[in-house]
């Protein structure tokens, strides 16, 4: 049987948990009976709740899964966490074949689930749409392998790479379609990061469950809309306290700026596993060396003005070969706009 289409469906099921499963991965599952008919499916709805395999199998009550096949985008767990081991339930239910997208990179699992299934006499097929499964859980993978926060940038520009005119006019560069997609992208990340300059220029609300604000000298108005929703982590050079619902975090200064390396490390220690940066060209540029992914919306407009503000503004180079290099992974159309999704090419 060709399992690619079923694995694609697992990935789509898994995406229904976006924004709710962190720090756990996104996982979807399909169960077939012994004749290859789909009889159940499930996904990991929320951190602390049933894993995808358990969600799918517990919907079955008459033993129709016995002798059947289970398809899942990530290796079933073999340890007790918030829930019992999925591998044990699969064995208990008499499943005869398990099709897996990728091995779990969590060292607690890391092949143990597969070994347990094989020891029980279950046929295991591995690495079905492995690359797609890795992209789905790229945040989880970095967290597990490097114990570091996953950093993405979202920017919206004209065709000539401008995010605003020289005097800060920027509403709106992209269409309503693009702005709706941005809301979906935000939901994938634990926190949004922005700066005092962006707050002072745009006075954004940025509805989100967690927000990281870089305001070295505490010049923003704490009554601004951005402070009215979500957990706030305000990095600055002087205060280290919790007051008025805001976590003030004192940060060291490096090159006359807040130390980004410290901020990202601190964010991870605070349980923030992924960050979406929504800011101007200076922060976009400074954080580029820590960035894992970029969402770049491009509107079919040209300012024609070199004094307009650029989406990345952080260095001066003499040789074009000193540019940062990227691989474009995906292009999408939203109304009149293009979304380029790209990744850094590591030197």
TORSEVO-797196 format. One line per 3 residues: number of its first residue (from 1); for each residue x, y, z negated of N, C-alpha, C, CB. Coordinates in steps of 0.02 Angstrom, whole numbers, plus 50000, padded with zeros to 5 digits. Glycine has a CB too. Example, Ala and Ser with C-alpha at 12.3 -4.5 7.8 and 13.67 -1.06 7.14 Angstrom:
BEGIN
1> 50660,49716,49610,50615,49775,49610,50660,49835,49610,50565,49776,49548  50642,49888,49646,50684,49947,49643,50645,50002,49606,50704,49970,49714
//
This chain:
BEGIN
1> 50042,49940,50000,50000,50000,50000,50044,50063,50000,49952,50000,49938  50023,50114,50038,50058,50178,50039,50033,50221,49981,50047,50215,50108  50079,50237,49935,50059,50271,49874,50069,50348,49876,50098,50243,49817
4> 50094,50374,49931,50108,50446,49934,50046,50489,49923,50138,50464,50001  49990,50470,49955,49929,50510,49948,49902,50507,49877,49876,50485,49997  49908,50449,49846,49884,50443,49777,49929,50482,49729,49881,50370,49756
7> 49995,50483,49743,50040,50522,49701,50026,50597,49710,50114,50506,49718  50010,50617,49771,49992,50687,49783,49930,50706,49742,49979,50700,49859  49883,50659,49738,49823,50672,49698,49841,50677,49624,49771,50617,49709
10> 49889,50635,49601,49912,50640,49531,49941,50709,49517,49965,50586,49517  49980,50735,49564,50010,50801,49556,49955,50854,49552,50058,50817,49614  49905,50849,49595,49849,50897,49593,49811,50893,49527,49801,50885,49652
13> 49801,50832,49503,49767,50823,49438,49809,50856,49383,49756,50748,49422  49874,50844,49385,49919,50870,49334,49916,50946,49330,49991,50848,49347  49909,50979,49387,49908,51052,49390,49849,51083,49353,49908,51075,49462
16> 49798,51042,49340,49741,51068,49303,49759,51085,49230,49684,51016,49303  49816,51059,49208,49839,51074,49140,49887,51133,49136,49872,51014,49111  49898,51167,49193,49947,51222,49193,49931,51274,49140,49949,51255,49262
19> 49982,51294,49103,49974,51344,49051,49950,51318,48985,49928,51395,49074  49936,51252,48980,49907,51224,48919,49949,51168,48888,49839,51198,48934  49995,51139,48925,50031,51080,48900,50099,51095,48869,50039,51031,48956
22> 50127,51154,48880,50194,51170,48856,50199,51159,48780,50212,51243,48873  50253,51128,48757,50314,51110,48792,50313,51042,48827,50370,51110,48745  50256,51010,48830,50250,50946,48865,50248,50957,48940,50187,50908,48841
25> 50261,50905,48979,50258,50910,49052,50186,50908,49078,50298,50855,49085  50179,50922,49142,50115,50915,49177,50111,50845,49206,50107,50969,49234  50058,50809,49189,50054,50739,49212,49982,50723,49232,50077,50691,49156
28> 49976,50689,49290,49912,50663,49313,49917,50588,49325,49890,50699,49378  49860,50554,49323,49861,50480,49326,49799,50455,49364,49863,50450,49255  49809,50402,49402,49754,50368,49437,49757,50294,49422,49757,50381,49515
31> 49699,50262,49412,49696,50190,49399,49657,50157,49456,49662,50176,49330  49686,50104,49484,49653,50063,49535,49636,49995,49506,49698,50056,49598  49581,49965,49529,49566,49897,49508,49609,49848,49548,49491,49881,49516
34> 49601,49784,49537,49643,49733,49570,49633,49732,49645,49629,49664,49541  49579,49761,49670,49565,49763,49742,49588,49829,49774,49491,49753,49755  49618,49873,49734,49644,49937,49760,49594,49993,49761,49669,49926,49829
37> 49537,49985,49728,49487,50038,49725,49502,50084,49665,49416,50009,49720  49496,50150,49676,49506,50196,49621,49448,50191,49572,49514,50269,49647  49463,50180,49509,49410,50172,49459,49414,50224,49403,49414,50103,49429
40> 49470,50260,49400,49475,50311,49348,49534,50357,49364,49483,50280,49277  49531,50417,49337,49589,50462,49339,49588,50507,49278,49589,50504,49405  49643,50539,49266,49648,50584,49208,49710,50627,49213,49649,50543,49144
43> 49717,50672,49166,49776,50714,49164,49787,50739,49092,49770,50775,49212  49846,50763,49079,49862,50791,49012,49830,50860,49008,49940,50794,49000  49776,50865,48969,49737,50927,48967,49771,50982,48927,49669,50913,48937
46> 49802,50963,48871,49827,51014,48825,49877,50982,48777,49769,51046,48785  49928,51021,48757,49977,50996,48710,49943,50970,48647,50028,51051,48693  49963,50910,48626,49934,50879,48567,49877,50832,48582,49911,50932,48521
49> 49849,50837,48643,49794,50793,48662,49821,50734,48702,49741,50832,48704  49776,50689,48722,49796,50628,48756,49838,50641,48818,49735,50588,48775  49889,50598,48827,49928,50600,48889,49884,50575,48946,49993,50557,48882
52> 49907,50586,49007,49867,50572,49067,49846,50499,49071,49905,50591,49129  49893,50453,49057,49878,50382,49061,49823,50362,49011,49941,50340,49048  49829,50388,48951,49779,50373,48900,49711,50405,48919,49802,50400,48831
55> 49714,50466,48946,49652,50500,48967,49615,50459,49019,49669,50570,48996  49653,50430,49067,49622,50390,49120,49598,50322,49095,49671,50381,49177  49639,50287,49056,49623,50219,49035,49566,50217,48984,49684,50186,49006
58> 49562,50266,48941,49510,50266,48889,49440,50280,48917,49526,50316,48836  49436,50298,48981,49371,50306,49014,49342,50239,49036,49377,50354,49074  49384,50187,49034,49364,50120,49057,49349,50076,48997,49420,50088,49101
61> 49292,50042,48999,49269,50004,48940,49253,49931,48955,49208,50037,48912  49256,49911,49019,49234,49843,49036,49289,49799,49065,49178,49847,49085  49351,49819,49056,49407,49779,49079,49418,49779,49153,49397,49710,49057
64> 49387,49826,49189,49393,49827,49262,49464,49845,49286,49343,49875,49291  49505,49871,49240,49574,49889,49258,49621,49829,49256,49600,49944,49212  49600,49774,49227,49644,49716,49218,49667,49690,49286,49608,49661,49179
67> 49733,49682,49293,49761,49659,49356,49769,49715,49407,49718,49606,49386  49754,49776,49387,49756,49832,49433,49822,49870,49432,49701,49878,49416  49819,49930,49461,49878,49972,49470,49866,50041,49439,49895,49980,49546
70> 49918,50066,49407,49915,50133,49379,49967,50176,49414,49927,50132,49302  49947,50235,49438,49993,50282,49471,49999,50343,49427,49967,50301,49543  50061,50366,49415,50073,50423,49371,50136,50460,49395,50080,50400,49297
73> 50136,50526,49390,50192,50564,49418,50254,50565,49373,50171,50634,49431  50247,50543,49310,50303,50542,49264,50303,50477,49224,50301,50603,49215  50361,50450,49213,50368,50388,49175,50327,50388,49111,50442,50376,49158
76> 50287,50336,49099,50248,50332,49037,50292,50332,48975,50204,50269,49037  50270,50367,48923,50310,50371,48862,50309,50304,48825,50283,50428,48816  50361,50294,48785,50368,50230,48749,50377,50241,48674,50427,50191,48776
79> 50361,50302,48651,50373,50319,48581,50311,50352,48551,50434,50366,48574  50308,50353,48486,50254,50387,48451,50271,50461,48445,50241,50356,48381  50227,50504,48471,50234,50576,48463,50169,50602,48434,50250,50611,48530
82> 50138,50650,48469,50072,50673,48448,50019,50619,48460,50052,50737,48486  50035,50574,48508,49990,50518,48524,50032,50454,48527,49952,50531,48591  49999,50395,48525,50036,50331,48529,50067,50322,48598,49990,50272,48514
85> 50114,50274,48606,50148,50263,48670,50100,50242,48725,50202,50210,48661  50106,50276,48783,50064,50258,48840,50084,50190,48869,50070,50313,48894  50149,50174,48866,50171,50110,48893,50136,50052,48857,50248,50102,48885
88> 50127,50058,48792,50094,50005,48753,50022,49996,48775,50097,50021,48678  49987,50051,48787,49917,50048,48809,49911,50016,48878,49885,50118,48809  49958,50033,48923,49958,50005,48991,49966,49929,48987,50015,50036,49033
91> 50012,49906,48945,50023,49834,48936,49960,49801,48907,50084,49821,48891  49933,49833,48856,49874,49807,48821,49815,49799,48868,49855,49853,48763  49808,49845,48916,49750,49844,48962,49759,49797,49021,49737,49914,48987
94> 49816,49762,49025,49824,49712,49078,49841,49739,49146,49764,49672,49082  49867,49800,49150,49889,49828,49214,49947,49786,49240,49909,49903,49206  49947,49771,49305,49999,49729,49334,50051,49767,49374,49967,49676,49377
97> 50036,49829,49394,50083,49868,49433,50078,49941,49412,50070,49861,49510  50136,49973,49403,50139,50044,49386,50182,50080,49438,50166,50056,49314  50154,50132,49468,50189,50171,49518,50206,50239,49488,50146,50180,49583
100> 50271,50256,49488,50295,50315,49452,50328,50364,49500,50345,50293,49397  50314,50428,49489,50345,50480,49531,50417,50492,49514,50307,50544,49525  50432,50499,49449,50501,50512,49428,50511,50486,49357,50518,50587,49431
103> 50573,50470,49341,50590,50450,49274,50589,50510,49228,50659,50415,49272  50568,50500,49166,50567,50555,49118,50638,50575,49100,50528,50534,49054  50650,50641,49096,50717,50665,49077,50722,50677,49002,50733,50730,49114
106> 50667,50669,48966,50669,50675,48893,50711,50616,48867,50596,50674,48863  50766,50630,48831,50809,50576,48808,50774,50525,48763,50867,50604,48770  50718,50543,48733,50680,50496,48692,50648,50443,48736,50626,50534,48651
109> 50631,50462,48797,50599,50415,48844,50651,50387,48892,50541,50450,48884  50674,50428,48938,50730,50415,48985,50740,50342,49003,50793,50440,48955  50692,50312,49035,50698,50243,49059,50671,50191,49011,50769,50227,49071
112> 50660,50210,48949,50635,50161,48900,50564,50137,48916,50636,50190,48830  50523,50184,48942,50455,50165,48961,50455,50116,49018,50415,50227,48980  50497,50127,49067,50503,50082,49125,50527,50014,49102,50550,50112,49178
115> 50578,50013,49060,50605,49949,49036,50553,49910,48996,50667,49961,48992  50513,49945,48956,50461,49912,48916,50409,49881,48962,50428,49962,48868  50389,49917,49015,50340,49890,49062,50366,49829,49098,50320,49945,49113
118> 50428,49833,49121,50458,49776,49157,50465,49715,49112,50526,49794,49186  50484,49727,49050,50491,49672,49002,50425,49636,48991,50518,49697,48936  50370,49674,48998,50303,49644,48990,50279,49610,49054,50253,49697,48969
121> 50321,49608,49106,50303,49575,49168,50266,49619,49217,50262,49515,49153  50266,49684,49207,50232,49730,49251,50279,49751,49307,50206,49792,49213  50254,49749,49369,50294,49773,49426,50296,49850,49423,50263,49748,49494
124> 50355,49879,49430,50363,49952,49428,50392,49976,49493,50407,49973,49368  50357,50023,49525,50382,50055,49586,50400,50127,49567,50328,50053,49645  50462,50147,49581,50486,50212,49559,50498,50260,49617,50551,50204,49519
127> 50504,50325,49599,50526,50378,49645,50481,50388,49705,50595,50363,49669  50415,50386,49694,50367,50402,49746,50354,50477,49744,50300,50361,49737  50370,50512,49798,50367,50586,49801,50406,50617,49743,50293,50611,49798
130> 50466,50590,49732,50506,50612,49674,50522,50686,49677,50571,50572,49671  50539,50713,49736,50556,50784,49740,50497,50829,49722,50579,50801,49811  50437,50811,49746,50377,50850,49729,50362,50845,49654,50317,50824,49770
133> 50374,50786,49626,50362,50777,49554,50411,50819,49512,50367,50703,49535  50472,50825,49536,50522,50865,49501,50505,50939,49504,50592,50853,49530  50481,50962,49561,50460,51033,49566,50402,51047,49520,50441,51050,49640
136> 50354,51001,49516,50297,51009,49472,50319,51022,49400,50253,50948,49474  50370,50986,49378,50393,50991,49308,50463,51021,49303,50391,50922,49276  50478,51069,49346,50544,51100,49345,50558,51136,49278,50551,51150,49403
139> 50507,51163,49247,50516,51197,49183,50535,51146,49130,50451,51235,49161  50497,51092,49125,50509,51038,49077,50579,51008,49087,50456,50983,49083  50598,50999,49150,50663,50969,49164,50720,51013,49139,50671,50957,49240
142> 50717,51078,49152,50770,51122,49128,50771,51123,49051,50761,51193,49155  50713,51127,49021,50708,51127,48948,50742,51065,48918,50636,51130,48925  50728,51007,48948,50754,50944,48921,50829,50936,48933,50717,50886,48952
145> 50852,50954,48993,50922,50942,49012,50969,50995,48983,50929,50940,49088  50947,51058,48984,50992,51112,48962,50973,51144,48896,50994,51165,49015  50913,51128,48870,50887,51161,48810,50889,51237,48819,50928,51140,48747
148> 50866,51259,48877,50863,51330,48893,50795,51348,48922,50919,51349,48943  50778,51411,48916,50715,51436,48943,50720,51439,49020,50697,51506,48913  50664,51423,49053,50659,51429,49126,50638,51500,49142,50608,51377,49156
151> 50675,51534,49186,50662,51604,49202,50641,51611,49275,50725,51647,49188  50584,51644,49286,50561,51660,49353,50549,51735,49358,50496,51620,49371  50556,51761,49418,50541,51832,49431,50483,51836,49479,50604,51869,49461
154> 50437,51882,49466,50384,51899,49514,50395,51971,49536,50313,51889,49484  50398,51981,49601,50404,52049,49627,50358,52057,49687,50478,52066,49646  50337,52119,49699,50294,52135,49756,50323,52195,49792,50220,52148,49734
157> 50338,52187,49857,50374,52240,49892,50343,52253,49961,50448,52220,49900  50367,52308,49990,50353,52322,50060,50401,52279,50103,50362,52398,50076  50394,52284,50168,50438,52247,50212,50511,52268,50204,50417,52255,50285
160> 50522,52332,50185,50590,52355,50175,50613,52349,50102,50597,52426,50198  50580,52305,50064,50604,52286,49997,50593,52337,49943,50675,52272,50001  50543,52381,49951,50530,52433,49902,50470,52416,49857,50518,52500,49937
163> 50478,52431,49793,50425,52418,49744,50386,52480,49725,50454,52385,49683  50412,52538,49744,50379,52602,49729,50414,52657,49769,50380,52618,49652  50380,52714,49776,50412,52772,49806,50462,52803,49757,50359,52824,49828
166> 50497,52853,49779,50548,52885,49737,50520,52912,49672,50583,52940,49775  50455,52931,49673,50424,52960,49613,50383,52909,49573,50380,53019,49632  50389,52844,49592,50357,52791,49553,50289,52768,49577,50350,52813,49484
169> 50263,52796,49631,50198,52775,49657,50202,52703,49683,50174,52823,49714  50159,52659,49655,50163,52588,49674,50096,52553,49678,50206,52551,49624  50042,52585,49660,49976,52552,49661,49937,52572,49723,49936,52571,49597
172> 49921,52523,49765,49944,52454,49760,49983,52437,49822,49884,52405,49750  50039,52403,49814,50079,52382,49871,50045,52323,49905,50151,52363,49850  50025,52273,49866,49995,52212,49894,49919,52213,49886,50025,52150,49861
175> 49888,52163,49917,49815,52160,49920,49785,52128,49857,49794,52120,49981  49719,52132,49853,49682,52099,49798,49694,52024,49798,49608,52114,49804  49700,51995,49858,49713,51923,49863,49779,51904,49828,49716,51901,49937
178> 49830,51944,49839,49895,51931,49807,49891,51941,49732,49949,51977,49836  49855,51992,49711,49850,52006,49639,49813,51950,49602,49816,52073,49627  49765,51919,49636,49730,51862,49607,49778,51802,49600,49669,51843,49649
181> 49821,51793,49650,49870,51738,49647,49920,51750,49590,49906,51731,49714  49938,51813,49579,49984,51829,49525,49956,51806,49458,49999,51905,49523  49891,51814,49448,49860,51792,49385,49870,51717,49376,49785,51809,49385
184> 49864,51678,49430,49874,51606,49426,49947,51589,49411,49853,51572,49493  49993,51626,49442,50064,51615,49429,50080,51630,49356,50108,51659,49475  50056,51685,49330,50068,51703,49260,50047,51647,49212,50030,51767,49241
187> 49991,51615,49229,49964,51563,49184,50011,51504,49177,49897,51540,49211  50058,51495,49224,50104,51438,49220,50159,51448,49170,50134,51425,49289  50168,51510,49147,50226,51526,49105,50205,51544,49034,50264,51584,49136
190> 50248,51525,48987,50234,51537,48916,50230,51611,48901,50287,51504,48873  50273,51651,48932,50277,51722,48916,50293,51763,48977,50330,51734,48862  50272,51826,48975,50291,51877,49025,50344,51921,48994,50229,51918,49049
193> 50393,51942,49033,50443,51989,49009,50441,52053,49051,50514,51957,49012  50443,52110,49017,50447,52174,49051,50488,52223,49009,50377,52202,49066  50494,52284,49035,50536,52334,49001,50496,52396,48983,50595,52353,49045
196> 50528,52437,48941,50497,52501,48922,50488,52545,48983,50540,52537,48869  50535,52542,49031,50529,52583,49091,50466,52567,49131,50591,52575,49136  50452,52502,49137,50391,52481,49173,50329,52503,49136,50390,52405,49182
199> 50329,52498,49069,50272,52519,49029,50260,52594,49036,50282,52500,48955  50313,52632,49033,50306,52705,49038,50285,52727,49108,50372,52739,49019  50307,52690,49159,50291,52709,49228,50221,52687,49248,50341,52679,49275
202> 50201,52626,49228,50139,52596,49254,50083,52588,49202,50153,52529,49283  50100,52592,49138,50052,52581,49084,50010,52518,49096,50006,52641,49077  50043,52460,49107,50006,52399,49123,49973,52367,49062,50052,52349,49156
205> 49923,52325,49074,49891,52286,49021,49926,52218,49014,49816,52276,49034  49940,52186,49072,49973,52121,49074,49942,52072,49025,50048,52129,49059  49880,52053,49037,49847,52004,48994,49886,51939,48994,49774,51992,49018
208> 49908,51917,48935,49943,51854,48930,49948,51834,48857,50014,51859,48962  49959,51768,48846,49960,51743,48777,50023,51764,48739,49954,51668,48777  50080,51773,48776,50142,51795,48744,50177,51845,48790,50189,51735,48728
211> 50205,51898,48759,50241,51948,48799,50306,51967,48765,50197,52010,48809  50358,51972,48806,50424,51994,48783,50436,52063,48812,50480,51944,48803  50446,52112,48769,50457,52180,48792,50526,52203,48771,50402,52228,48762
214> 50564,52228,48819,50631,52253,48806,50628,52329,48800,50681,52231,48861  50635,52354,48740,50631,52426,48726,50686,52444,48677,50559,52446,48699  50743,52458,48703,50803,52467,48661,50792,52520,48607,50862,52487,48704
217> 50767,52578,48626,50761,52634,48578,50690,52644,48553,50786,52698,48610  50646,52597,48564,50576,52600,48541,50542,52664,48563,50574,52595,48464  50545,52675,48628,50515,52736,48655,50444,52727,48682,50558,52764,48709
220> 50420,52664,48685,50352,52654,48708,50302,52667,48652,50343,52583,48735  50241,52685,48671,50187,52696,48623,50156,52629,48605,50133,52745,48652  50159,52612,48541,50133,52547,48519,50058,52542,48524,50155,52534,48448
223> 50025,52597,48543,49953,52595,48556,49938,52584,48630,49920,52660,48532  49990,52575,48670,49980,52563,48742,49942,52498,48754,50048,52561,48779  49906,52492,48810,49866,52432,48825,49905,52367,48821,49835,52438,48892
226> 49968,52367,48840,50007,52305,48842,50015,52274,48772,50076,52318,48871  50010,52316,48720,50018,52291,48651,49952,52267,48621,50047,52346,48607  49898,52269,48661,49832,52254,48633,49810,52182,48643,49781,52299,48664
229> 49852,52141,48673,49833,52070,48682,49895,52027,48680,49794,52059,48748  49887,51966,48654,49941,51917,48653,49990,51927,48596,49978,51919,48717  50035,51878,48588,50089,51884,48540,50143,51928,48571,50118,51814,48520
232> 50168,51977,48533,50216,52025,48559,50284,52014,48526,50192,52097,48548  50335,52007,48567,50405,52003,48544,50441,52063,48572,50439,51935,48565  50457,52111,48529,50485,52175,48550,50559,52177,48533,50447,52234,48516
235> 50601,52167,48583,50674,52168,48573,50699,52239,48576,50710,52124,48625  50739,52257,48524,50764,52326,48518,50831,52324,48482,50712,52371,48479  50862,52383,48473,50929,52385,48445,50931,52397,48369,50969,52438,48479
238> 50872,52410,48338,50875,52432,48268,50831,52394,48219,50857,52502,48265  50772,52371,48240,50725,52342,48192,50721,52266,48199,50656,52372,48203  50715,52233,48141,50706,52160,48140,50653,52146,48087,50774,52123,48124
241> 50590,52143,48108,50535,52135,48060,50471,52117,48097,50526,52199,48017  50420,52101,48059,50353,52089,48087,50307,52141,48056,50328,52016,48073  50275,52179,48100,50231,52232,48074,50179,52249,48127,50272,52296,48056
244> 50117,52258,48104,50063,52277,48149,50051,52227,48205,50077,52343,48179  50063,52163,48191,50053,52112,48241,50108,52107,48293,49989,52124,48276  50163,52144,48282,50218,52144,48330,50281,52116,48297,50232,52216,48356
247> 50314,52069,48332,50378,52042,48310,50434,52087,48336,50387,51968,48334  50462,52128,48293,50520,52170,48312,50582,52127,48303,50523,52236,48268  50622,52120,48355,50682,52077,48352,50743,52119,48371,50675,52015,48399
250> 50788,52125,48323,50849,52163,48335,50896,52124,48380,50884,52180,48268  50919,52157,48432,50962,52124,48481,51029,52158,48485,50928,52124,48550  51083,52120,48495,51148,52151,48508,51148,52189,48574,51203,52098,48507
253> 51194,52236,48580,51199,52277,48641,51261,52254,48680,51204,52353,48623  51253,52248,48745,51308,52229,48789,51307,52275,48850,51304,52153,48810  51363,52308,48863,51367,52355,48919,51312,52408,48915,51363,52319,48986
256> 51301,52431,48854,51253,52485,48841,51180,52463,48854,51269,52545,48883  51167,52397,48855,51100,52371,48866,51087,52314,48816,51091,52346,48939  51023,52298,48807,51007,52240,48766,51037,52178,48798,50930,52233,48759
259> 51064,52134,48756,51099,52075,48779,51050,52021,48802,51145,52047,48724  51045,52012,48868,50996,51964,48896,51010,51892,48875,50995,51969,48971  51073,51874,48870,51090,51806,48850,51063,51792,48781,51167,51796,48852
262> 51071,51839,48735,51044,51832,48668,50968,51827,48670,51066,51891,48623  50937,51869,48710,50863,51872,48713,50835,51805,48737,50840,51929,48759  50864,51777,48790,50840,51714,48817,50851,51656,48768,50874,51698,48884
265> 50908,51657,48734,50921,51605,48684,50872,51611,48626,50994,51611,48658  50859,51672,48603,50812,51684,48549,50741,51663,48568,50813,51757,48528  50722,51679,48630,50656,51660,48654,50646,51584,48651,50645,51685,48726
268> 50697,51547,48672,50693,51474,48671,50687,51449,48599,50755,51442,48705  50724,51480,48554,50720,51461,48483,50650,51475,48454,50773,51499,48442  50617,51524,48482,50549,51542,48460,50496,51497,48491,50535,51615,48477
271> 50517,51449,48532,50470,51402,48562,50444,51424,48630,50412,51392,48517  50473,51477,48658,50454,51501,48725,50497,51463,48775,50463,51579,48732  50465,51420,48814,50502,51376,48860,50508,51403,48931,50469,51308,48862
274> 50467,51452,48947,50469,51481,49015,50448,51554,49012,50423,51441,49063  50480,51594,49055,50468,51666,49057,50459,51688,49129,50526,51705,49024  50408,51729,49141,50399,51762,49206,50416,51836,49197,50325,51753,49232
277> 50467,51858,49232,50488,51928,49228,50447,51970,49278,50565,51935,49243  50415,52022,49252,50378,52069,49294,50401,52139,49276,50300,52062,49284  50447,52164,49315,50479,52227,49297,50505,52262,49359,50536,52215,49246
280> 50549,52311,49347,50579,52348,49402,50645,52319,49425,50589,52419,49382  50677,52354,49471,50736,52329,49503,50796,52319,49457,50755,52373,49557  50800,52359,49404,50857,52353,49359,50856,52288,49320,50859,52413,49311
283> 50800,52272,49286,50797,52209,49250,50798,52150,49298,50734,52206,49207  50762,52156,49354,50764,52101,49403,50836,52085,49423,50723,52121,49466  50875,52137,49433,50944,52126,49453,50987,52098,49397,50973,52190,49477
286> 50979,52127,49337,51021,52106,49281,51007,52033,49260,51009,52151,49221  50945,52012,49268,50927,51944,49245,50935,51892,49301,50855,51943,49219  50954,51915,49360,50958,51870,49417,51004,51811,49404,50982,51909,49479
289> 51060,51822,49369,51107,51768,49357,51080,51714,49310,51172,51795,49327  51024,51729,49276,50993,51680,49232,50929,51651,49264,50976,51711,49164  50913,51673,49324,50848,51658,49354,50847,51592,49391,50828,51714,49401
292> 50793,51555,49383,50784,51490,49415,50740,51491,49477,50756,51441,49365  50697,51543,49481,50647,51543,49535,50621,51614,49546,50588,51495,49518  50604,51630,49608,50577,51697,49623,50514,51691,49665,50630,51740,49660
295> 50462,51727,49644,50400,51735,49683,50402,51805,49712,50336,51723,49638  50407,51810,49777,50415,51875,49810,50358,51888,49858,50483,51878,49847  50312,51930,49837,50256,51950,49880,50279,52007,49925,50194,51972,49837
298> 50263,52003,49989,50284,52054,50037,50222,52079,50074,50337,52026,50087  50210,52144,50069,50154,52175,50104,50178,52202,50171,50122,52231,50061  50135,52203,50223,50156,52227,50289,50157,52304,50291,50108,52200,50343
301> 50202,52333,50251,50210,52405,50247,50284,52421,50248,50176,52434,50183  50301,52480,50274,50370,52504,50273,50370,52575,50246,50402,52502,50345  50409,52588,50193,50413,52656,50168,50458,52699,50213,50440,52657,50095
304> 50511,52668,50239,50557,52706,50281,50598,52757,50242,50520,52741,50335  50599,52749,50176,50631,52798,50132,50682,52763,50087,50579,52837,50090  50745,52775,50097,50797,52743,50056,50796,52766,49984,50864,52756,50085
307> 50760,52820,49970,50754,52843,49901,50698,52807,49864,50742,52918,49901  50659,52767,49899,50609,52726,49866,50645,52674,49823,50561,52692,49917  50609,52647,49773,50639,52602,49724,50642,52531,49751,50601,52604,49658
310> 50700,52499,49743,50710,52431,49769,50693,52378,49717,50782,52422,49792  50676,52319,49741,50656,52265,49695,50715,52235,49657,50620,52210,49733  50776,52241,49685,50837,52220,49649,50887,52277,49656,50866,52152,49679
313> 50906,52305,49599,50950,52363,49600,50998,52358,49542,50909,52430,49597  51056,52326,49554,51100,52313,49497,51174,52312,49514,51082,52248,49467  51192,52317,49578,51262,52312,49594,51277,52350,49659,51284,52239,49600
316> 51342,52363,49668,51365,52392,49731,51418,52345,49759,51394,52465,49721  51411,52325,49822,51458,52279,49852,51486,52308,49916,51425,52210,49865  51547,52287,49933,51580,52309,49994,51573,52258,50050,51653,52324,49981
319> 51566,52194,50030,51565,52140,50078,51498,52104,50074,51623,52090,50064  51464,52095,50131,51398,52064,50132,51400,51992,50105,51370,52064,50203  51459,51961,50108,51466,51893,50083,51466,51889,50006,51530,51862,50109
322> 51466,51947,49974,51460,51950,49901,51388,51952,49878,51498,52010,49874  51341,51946,49926,51270,51945,49909,51253,51881,49872,51228,51951,49972  51200,51884,49832,51172,51823,49803,51136,51785,49859,51122,51839,49743
325> 51141,51718,49857,51110,51677,49910,51054,51634,49881,51163,51632,49943  51003,51624,49922,50943,51588,49901,50919,51540,49954,50888,51637,49883  50879,51492,49932,50846,51446,49978,50771,51457,49974,50864,51371,49960
328> 50741,51474,50031,50669,51483,50033,50635,51415,50033,50647,51525,50096  50594,51402,49982,50563,51337,49974,50493,51334,50001,50562,51318,49901  50459,51392,50003,50388,51390,50022,50367,51460,50045,50345,51367,49963
331> 50322,51461,50095,50291,51523,50116,50216,51514,50115,50316,51544,50187  50181,51564,50090,50108,51562,50086,50080,51630,50108,50083,51544,50014  50018,51629,50132,49985,51690,50153,49927,51705,50106,49959,51684,50226
334> 49925,51767,50081,49869,51790,50040,49844,51855,50069,49891,51798,49965  49787,51851,50105,49762,51909,50140,49814,51932,50191,49745,51967,50091  49831,51996,50191,49882,52019,50239,49954,52007,50216,49873,52093,50250
337> 49963,51981,50156,50029,51976,50126,50059,51907,50133,50025,51995,50052  50125,51904,50126,50162,51842,50124,50191,51832,50054,50220,51841,50178  50188,51770,50029,50224,51753,49968,50281,51706,49986,50176,51719,49916
340> 50343,51730,49973,50401,51688,49980,50420,51662,49911,50461,51727,50013  50428,51597,49906,50452,51566,49844,50522,51540,49857,50404,51509,49818  50570,51564,49819,50639,51543,49833,50679,51532,49770,50674,51595,49877
343> 50733,51493,49779,50776,51472,49724,50848,51494,49738,50773,51395,49714  50885,51510,49685,50956,51527,49695,50996,51468,49718,50986,51555,49631  51045,51481,49762,51093,51430,49782,51152,51438,49736,51113,51436,49858
346> 51165,51388,49695,51219,51393,49646,51287,51391,49680,51214,51338,49594  51330,51436,49660,51397,51440,49689,51442,51386,49658,51428,51510,49679
//
